[in-house]
């Protein structure tokens, strides 16, 4: 689409909405909860999406209210994103254009028609109209507690306070928020790896029934058996469920270069150089910065997430292996004045890592299994650094103790 067509489309949407601000729904109006399936092409789309569909053919209205819109042009966009202070907003789209994108990505589209009276539908749309005003449409996004799916749940609760009884039959005993995320990341191995590292124990609590609804699929599942109190009766919230688009079956694969496989290969490459160094009684100096740079960078990143952001990254036990001090210490091994200290540092950290591996499955926060070969690599190289530096120190001390002519 060229820019002129885009501007014209935006004009039509804007003009239609201005007209709708004072619109009274006709007797043919219907409101649907949309659930749009996961897409493995991008990490952010792996969990699916939720939206609200308003259709009123007599008013020529076929719109989607979408709480998953953000603007790259917003002030301090990247800094806000880094700090977890990302502004999302309620967007409005034409139904045909909105669904076309999901069909092209082969994502299922399910719509659940709300079982509402004409008065309830009007109040619901009036709420959305008010919420769409520029001063009301923005909110601070949180990927578990305030997102495109939880907004749907909250809109239902706010429109029918005290009248909605959510179904909770989908709840599994002992399942945590991290477990629920993992269910959608089977074909996102690197995404799963970085999420497991970046998010702390805040997502390791057992999920309450309404917590499940941060995932669009659980909005659909929960709403299916949810009831609505109306006067002296109780009615189903959903009148009917419609499968708008059924995706074709596609083969999915993680490929060879998963985090676990990559770090296993890395372990054997570092092991080869370490074995060669041991035989030649020398240390290949460029290996150590390579081994410890990633854990060091991740350590500083985790400190930033924990102390300086609103992400769910506090109380993160990955700092037990991602030690920030690896940067700069891994780059200072040639400084003679520091070698005695650094030899002790790497001895202590390597010993600690062995203990950590023994405690791996007992920790209150599950650490990703792909980290085990990476930690073993640091153990191997850390002990060799201690051995090599200790040898150098002893050699210099012996040389200094020799009588001078």
C-alpha positions as CSV (number, residue, x, y, z in Angstrom):
1,X,0.0,0.0,0.0
2,X,1.4,3.4,-0.9
3,X,1.4,6.4,1.5
4,X,-1.6,8.1,-0.2
5,X,-3.7,5.0,0.1
6,X,-2.6,4.6,3.7
7,X,-3.5,8.2,4.5
8,X,-6.9,7.7,2.8
9,X,-7.6,4.6,4.9
10,X,-6.7,6.3,8.1
11,X,-8.9,9.2,7.1
12,X,-11.9,6.8,6.5
13,X,-11.3,5.1,9.9
14,X,-11.0,8.5,11.7
15,X,-14.1,9.9,9.9
16,X,-16.1,6.8,10.7
17,X,-15.2,6.9,14.4
18,X,-16.1,10.6,14.7
19,X,-19.5,9.6,13.4
20,X,-19.7,6.7,15.8
21,X,-19.0,8.8,18.9
22,X,-22.7,9.6,19.1
23,X,-23.8,6.4,17.4
24,X,-26.7,4.4,18.7
25,X,-26.4,0.7,17.8
26,X,-29.1,-0.9,15.7
27,X,-30.9,-4.1,16.6
28,X,-28.5,-6.0,14.4
29,X,-25.4,-5.1,16.3
30,X,-23.2,-7.8,17.7
31,X,-20.0,-7.8,19.8
32,X,-17.5,-10.6,19.7
33,X,-14.3,-11.5,21.6
34,X,-11.6,-12.4,19.1
35,X,-8.8,-14.8,19.8
36,X,-6.0,-14.9,17.3
37,X,-3.7,-17.8,17.4
38,X,0.1,-17.8,18.1
39,X,2.6,-17.3,15.4
40,X,6.1,-18.6,15.7
41,X,7.7,-16.2,13.2
42,X,8.3,-13.7,16.0
43,X,8.8,-14.0,19.7
44,X,6.2,-11.3,20.6
45,X,3.5,-13.1,18.6
46,X,4.2,-16.6,20.1
47,X,1.4,-16.1,22.7
48,X,-1.4,-15.1,20.4
49,X,-3.6,-12.0,20.6
50,X,-7.0,-10.8,21.8
51,X,-9.3,-8.1,20.5
52,X,-13.0,-7.0,20.4
53,X,-15.0,-7.0,17.2
54,X,-18.1,-4.8,16.8
55,X,-20.3,-5.5,13.8
56,X,-23.4,-3.5,13.0
57,X,-24.3,-3.9,9.3
58,X,-27.2,-1.4,9.6
59,X,-24.8,1.3,10.7
60,X,-22.0,0.1,8.3
61,X,-19.8,-0.6,11.2
62,X,-17.3,-3.5,11.2
63,X,-14.5,-2.5,13.6
64,X,-11.9,-4.1,15.8
65,X,-10.9,-2.6,19.1
66,X,-7.3,-3.6,19.8
67,X,-5.5,-3.0,23.1
68,X,-2.2,-4.2,21.6
69,X,-1.1,-1.0,19.7
70,X,2.1,0.9,20.4
71,X,3.8,3.8,18.6
72,X,7.5,3.8,17.7
73,X,7.2,7.6,17.5
74,X,6.3,8.0,21.1
75,X,8.7,10.1,23.1
76,X,11.6,8.1,24.6
77,X,10.3,4.9,23.0
78,X,13.4,2.8,23.4
79,X,14.3,4.0,26.8
80,X,10.7,3.4,28.0
81,X,10.8,0.0,26.5
82,X,14.1,-0.8,28.3
83,X,12.7,0.4,31.6
84,X,9.5,-1.5,31.3
85,X,7.4,1.7,31.1
86,X,6.1,1.0,27.6
87,X,3.0,2.9,26.6
88,X,0.4,0.8,24.7
89,X,-3.0,2.1,23.6
90,X,-6.4,1.1,22.4
91,X,-6.5,1.1,18.6
92,X,-9.3,0.9,16.1
93,X,-9.1,-0.9,12.8
94,X,-11.3,-2.1,10.0
95,X,-12.2,-5.7,10.5
96,X,-11.3,-6.9,7.0
97,X,-7.8,-5.3,7.2
98,X,-7.2,-6.5,10.7
99,X,-8.0,-10.2,10.0
100,X,-6.2,-10.2,6.7
101,X,-2.9,-9.9,8.5
102,X,-3.6,-13.0,10.7
103,X,-4.9,-15.1,7.8
104,X,-1.7,-14.3,5.9
105,X,0.3,-15.6,8.9
106,X,-1.8,-18.7,9.0
107,X,-3.1,-18.0,12.5
108,X,-6.4,-19.2,13.7
109,X,-9.2,-16.7,14.3
110,X,-12.0,-17.6,16.8
111,X,-14.8,-15.3,17.7
112,X,-17.1,-15.6,20.6
113,X,-20.4,-13.7,20.3
114,X,-21.3,-12.0,23.6
115,X,-24.8,-12.9,25.0
116,X,-25.9,-9.3,25.7
117,X,-29.1,-7.4,25.6
118,X,-29.4,-4.3,23.4
119,X,-28.9,-2.1,26.4
120,X,-25.8,-4.0,27.5
121,X,-24.3,-3.8,24.0
122,X,-24.9,0.0,23.9
123,X,-23.3,0.4,27.4
124,X,-20.4,-1.8,26.3
125,X,-19.7,0.2,23.1
126,X,-20.1,3.5,25.0
127,X,-17.4,2.3,27.4
128,X,-15.1,1.5,24.5
129,X,-15.9,4.9,22.9
130,X,-14.9,6.7,26.1
131,X,-11.8,4.5,26.4
132,X,-10.7,5.4,22.9
133,X,-10.6,9.1,23.6
134,X,-7.0,10.4,23.3
135,X,-6.8,11.2,27.0
136,X,-7.9,7.6,28.0
137,X,-6.6,5.2,25.4
138,X,-3.0,4.8,26.6
139,X,-1.8,2.5,29.4
140,X,1.4,1.1,30.7
141,X,1.9,-2.4,29.3
142,X,2.9,-5.4,31.4
143,X,3.3,-8.7,29.6
144,X,1.6,-10.6,32.4
145,X,-0.7,-8.3,34.3
146,X,-1.8,-5.6,31.8
147,X,-1.8,-6.6,28.1
148,X,-4.1,-7.1,25.2
149,X,-5.7,-10.2,26.8
150,X,-6.1,-9.0,30.4
151,X,-7.7,-5.8,29.0
152,X,-10.5,-7.9,27.6
153,X,-11.1,-9.5,30.9
154,X,-11.0,-6.2,32.7
155,X,-13.4,-4.6,30.2
156,X,-15.9,-7.3,30.9
157,X,-15.5,-7.0,34.6
158,X,-15.8,-3.2,34.5
159,X,-18.9,-3.2,32.3
160,X,-20.7,-5.8,34.4
161,X,-19.3,-5.3,38.0
162,X,-20.1,-8.1,40.3
163,X,-22.2,-9.9,37.7
164,X,-19.5,-12.0,35.9
165,X,-18.6,-15.5,37.2
166,X,-15.5,-16.7,35.4
167,X,-15.1,-20.4,34.7
168,X,-11.9,-21.8,36.2
169,X,-12.0,-25.4,35.0
170,X,-8.9,-24.9,33.0
171,X,-6.7,-24.3,36.1
172,X,-3.9,-26.9,36.5
173,X,-2.6,-27.6,40.0
174,X,0.8,-26.0,40.8
175,X,1.3,-24.4,37.4
176,X,3.3,-21.1,37.5
177,X,3.2,-18.2,35.2
178,X,6.6,-19.3,33.8
179,X,5.1,-22.7,33.1
180,X,2.3,-21.1,31.2
181,X,4.7,-19.1,29.1
182,X,6.8,-22.2,28.4
183,X,3.7,-23.9,26.9
184,X,3.9,-21.5,24.0
185,X,7.7,-21.4,23.5
186,X,8.4,-25.0,22.4
187,X,9.4,-23.6,18.9
188,X,11.1,-20.5,20.3
189,X,14.2,-22.0,22.0
190,X,16.2,-18.8,22.0
191,X,13.1,-16.8,23.1
192,X,12.5,-19.3,25.9
193,X,16.1,-19.0,26.9
194,X,16.2,-15.2,27.1
195,X,12.8,-15.1,28.9
196,X,14.0,-17.6,31.5
197,X,17.1,-15.5,32.1
198,X,15.5,-12.1,32.1
199,X,12.5,-12.7,34.2
200,X,12.9,-13.4,37.9
201,X,10.9,-15.2,40.7
202,X,7.9,-12.9,40.2
203,X,6.7,-15.3,37.5
204,X,7.4,-18.4,39.6
205,X,4.4,-18.0,41.8
206,X,1.5,-20.5,41.3
207,X,-0.9,-18.9,38.9
208,X,-4.3,-17.9,40.2
209,X,-7.3,-18.6,37.9
210,X,-7.4,-15.0,36.6
211,X,-3.7,-14.9,36.1
212,X,-4.1,-17.5,33.3
213,X,-5.9,-14.8,31.3
214,X,-2.7,-13.0,30.3
215,X,-2.8,-15.5,27.5
216,X,-5.4,-15.1,24.8
217,X,-6.2,-18.8,24.6
218,X,-7.3,-18.7,28.3
219,X,-9.5,-15.7,27.6
220,X,-11.3,-17.9,25.1
221,X,-11.4,-21.0,27.3
222,X,-12.4,-19.0,30.4
223,X,-15.2,-17.1,28.7
224,X,-16.7,-20.2,27.1
225,X,-18.2,-21.4,30.4
226,X,-18.4,-18.0,32.1
227,X,-21.9,-16.8,33.3
228,X,-23.5,-13.4,33.6
229,X,-26.0,-12.5,36.3
230,X,-28.9,-10.6,34.8
231,X,-31.8,-9.6,37.1
232,X,-32.8,-12.8,38.9
233,X,-31.4,-15.2,36.2
234,X,-27.9,-16.4,35.2
235,X,-27.1,-16.7,31.5
236,X,-24.0,-17.8,29.6
237,X,-21.7,-14.9,28.7
238,X,-21.0,-16.5,25.3
239,X,-23.9,-17.0,22.9
240,X,-21.9,-18.9,20.2
241,X,-18.3,-19.6,19.2
242,X,-17.4,-19.2,15.5
243,X,-14.2,-20.5,13.9
244,X,-13.6,-17.7,11.4
245,X,-10.3,-19.1,10.1
246,X,-8.8,-22.5,10.5
247,X,-5.1,-22.6,9.7
248,X,-3.4,-25.2,7.5
249,X,-1.1,-27.6,9.2
250,X,2.6,-26.5,9.1
251,X,5.7,-28.4,10.1
252,X,7.6,-26.7,12.9
253,X,11.2,-27.4,13.9
254,X,13.7,-25.9,16.3
255,X,16.6,-26.7,14.0
256,X,20.1,-27.7,15.2
257,X,21.3,-24.5,16.8
258,X,19.2,-24.5,19.9
259,X,20.8,-22.9,23.0
260,X,21.6,-26.4,24.5
261,X,23.3,-27.6,21.4
262,X,25.2,-24.4,20.9
263,X,26.6,-24.4,24.5
264,X,27.5,-28.1,24.3
265,X,29.5,-27.4,21.1
266,X,31.0,-24.4,22.9
267,X,32.0,-26.6,25.8
268,X,33.9,-29.0,23.6
269,X,35.6,-26.3,21.7
270,X,36.8,-24.6,24.9
271,X,37.7,-28.1,26.2
272,X,39.9,-28.7,23.2
273,X,41.9,-25.5,23.7
274,X,42.1,-26.1,27.5
275,X,43.5,-29.6,27.0
276,X,46.0,-28.3,24.5
277,X,47.0,-25.5,26.9
278,X,47.5,-28.0,29.7
279,X,49.8,-30.1,27.6
280,X,51.8,-27.2,26.4
281,X,51.8,-25.6,29.9
282,X,50.5,-22.2,28.6
283,X,47.2,-20.4,28.4
284,X,45.6,-19.3,25.2
285,X,44.7,-15.8,26.4
286,X,42.0,-14.9,23.9
287,X,39.8,-17.9,25.0
288,X,39.0,-16.5,28.5
289,X,37.4,-13.2,27.4
290,X,35.2,-15.2,24.9
291,X,34.1,-17.6,27.7
292,X,33.3,-15.0,30.3
293,X,32.1,-12.0,28.3
294,X,28.5,-13.3,27.7
295,X,28.0,-14.2,31.4
296,X,29.5,-10.9,32.4
297,X,27.3,-8.9,30.1
298,X,24.2,-10.8,31.1
299,X,25.1,-10.2,34.8
300,X,25.2,-6.4,34.3
301,X,21.9,-6.6,32.3
302,X,20.2,-8.5,35.1
303,X,21.4,-5.9,37.6
304,X,19.9,-3.2,35.4
305,X,16.6,-5.1,35.0
306,X,16.4,-5.9,38.8
307,X,17.2,-2.4,40.1
308,X,16.3,0.0,37.3
309,X,13.2,-1.2,35.5
310,X,9.6,-2.2,36.0
311,X,10.0,-5.5,34.2
312,X,9.2,-8.7,36.2
313,X,12.9,-9.2,36.7
314,X,13.5,-8.7,40.4
315,X,14.8,-11.6,42.7
316,X,16.4,-13.2,39.7
317,X,18.5,-16.2,40.6
318,X,20.4,-16.1,37.3
319,X,22.8,-13.7,39.0
320,X,24.2,-16.9,40.7
321,X,26.0,-17.8,37.5
322,X,25.9,-14.5,35.4
323,X,28.4,-12.7,37.6
324,X,28.9,-9.0,36.5
325,X,32.5,-8.9,37.7
326,X,33.5,-11.3,34.9
327,X,33.7,-8.0,33.1
328,X,36.3,-6.5,33.6
329,X,38.1,-9.3,35.4
330,X,38.4,-11.6,32.4
331,X,40.2,-8.8,30.6
332,X,42.7,-8.1,33.4
333,X,44.3,-11.6,33.7
334,X,47.6,-10.2,32.3
335,X,47.9,-7.5,35.0
336,X,50.6,-9.0,37.3
337,X,49.6,-7.0,40.4
338,X,46.1,-8.5,40.2
339,X,46.9,-12.0,39.4
340,X,47.0,-13.3,43.0
341,X,43.6,-11.8,43.6
342,X,42.2,-13.0,40.2
343,X,43.4,-16.6,40.7
344,X,41.5,-16.7,44.0
345,X,38.4,-15.1,42.4
346,X,38.3,-17.7,39.6
347,X,38.9,-20.5,42.1
348,X,36.0,-19.4,44.3
349,X,33.6,-18.9,41.4
350,X,34.5,-22.2,39.8
351,X,34.0,-24.0,43.1
352,X,30.7,-22.2,43.6
353,X,29.5,-23.2,40.1
354,X,30.1,-26.9,40.9
355,X,27.9,-26.5,44.0
356,X,25.4,-24.6,42.0
357,X,25.1,-27.4,39.5
358,X,24.4,-29.8,42.4
359,X,21.6,-27.5,43.6
360,X,20.3,-26.7,40.1
361,X,16.9,-28.5,40.5
362,X,16.4,-27.4,44.1
363,X,16.4,-23.7,43.5
364,X,13.1,-21.8,43.9
365,X,13.5,-20.3,40.4
366,X,14.1,-22.9,37.7
367,X,17.2,-22.1,35.7
368,X,17.2,-23.0,32.0
369,X,18.7,-26.4,31.3
370,X,20.7,-25.0,28.3
371,X,22.8,-23.1,30.9
372,X,24.3,-26.2,32.3
373,X,27.0,-26.7,29.5
374,X,27.7,-23.0,29.7
375,X,28.3,-23.2,33.4
376,X,30.5,-26.3,33.0
377,X,32.5,-24.4,30.4
378,X,33.1,-21.6,33.0
379,X,34.1,-24.2,35.6
380,X,36.6,-25.8,33.2
381,X,38.2,-22.5,32.2
382,X,38.0,-21.0,35.7
383,X,40.0,-23.8,37.3
384,X,42.5,-23.6,34.5
385,X,42.9,-19.8,35.0
386,X,43.5,-20.5,38.7
387,X,46.1,-23.2,37.8
388,X,47.9,-21.1,35.3
389,X,48.0,-17.9,37.3
390,X,49.1,-19.8,40.5
391,X,52.0,-21.3,38.4
392,X,53.0,-17.8,37.1
393,X,52.9,-16.3,40.6
394,X,55.0,-19.1,42.1
395,X,57.5,-18.8,39.3
396,X,57.9,-15.1,39.9
397,X,58.2,-15.6,43.6
398,X,60.9,-18.2,43.1
399,X,62.8,-15.9,40.8
400,X,62.5,-13.1,43.3
401,X,63.9,-15.3,46.1
402,X,67.1,-16.3,44.2
403,X,70.2,-14.5,45.5
404,X,71.3,-11.6,43.3
405,X,74.9,-11.5,42.1
